């Protein structure tokens, strides 16, 4: 039996298009887990770390992965990148819709409308989507 495909909203679809093929994705503030689930279903990424500060959203992400039969996601209850080592990921997506987004963990500081300060992670941060 074929697994049903997850259809993502236009905002996440645009983000998914920016994720390079074959990467290891970290989705900070994963909420429902839609982005990593959709990208793994499409075979676009090798693996994903889905992190969230809340236990309930992280459990919802687990249920989403299970519902769509997706494996390859490591679910982590943590603030931002606090439980994620730089060598575990190639791409970090921070795409929360909260207006008061602000956190500081493991050498990375993010505040709304500012740029990332990178000490452990070496990535290009050349675009913002609002």
Protein Blocks (a to p, Z undefined) as FASTA:
>chain_A
ZZddddddfklmmmmmmpcghiacddehklnommmmmmmmnomafbdcdddfbfklmmmm
mmmmmmnopghiacdddehjlmccfklpfbdcdfbfbfkbccdeehiacdehiacddfkb
ccddfbccZZ
